[in-house]
Amino acid sequence: MRSLNAMELLTVWEQGLSQPLLQRALILLAVALPESEPEELTGMSIGRRDRHLLRLRERLFGPQLVNTSVCPACSERIEWVNRVSDLLIPQDVNQANTDRFTIDVDEYKLCVRLPNSLDIAAVIGNPETESAQRQLLTRCVLNIERFGECLTVERLPDSVIDALIQQIELLDPQAEIRIGLKCPACEYSWDALFDIAGLLWSELNDWAEHMLQTVHRLASGYGWSERDILELSPVRRQLYLGMLGT
């Protein structure tokens, strides 16, 4: 991935302003993989997508991640720090690009693809976990056979559903990263779900707002255009701000 200049990064931020988080994730993914077609990006499994977003985050803002969470027990807000490398799960070379697989469970043979961004978008808003799970699998299970008969997800027993979910998690482990946290106030321990798409967008938004404020100050102080200011290096922008006493 080539480096983006400040103007290009602001354009990416502007494109995602009015979009839901999943669409923002795809916009950022297109930055990470500029040679890829839109269909390839939307069809990418959640784990592969998030792996690319983690690497993009490291390129844009460095290797250290600072995140916050709220204790479920006492509502204390805590801050935790990781490195991007801590969250990248090692890939099995035989499974790195495996988005489709077959599984045999209790005489059921299933052909399945790993969930992608479009699948997640389709089930968002479903308040019932089990119902959303079945809805997701209905989209991802391509074929089910038992004794030569073609079946639907609705006819699968819970034991087969559980085995299928476990296999999806095994083949796409980057899709759900949980961080073990302990509240310093009440000592409650829990696993927090790490969302690279949400964190990266939040960081990009903070950077963009700060950059626009910098442009405003320098344009007001020197009469320069936005393009002239964005073409300056970060060090020179900061030095000029210091000369203005801001």
Disulfide bonds with the S-S distance in Angstrom:
none
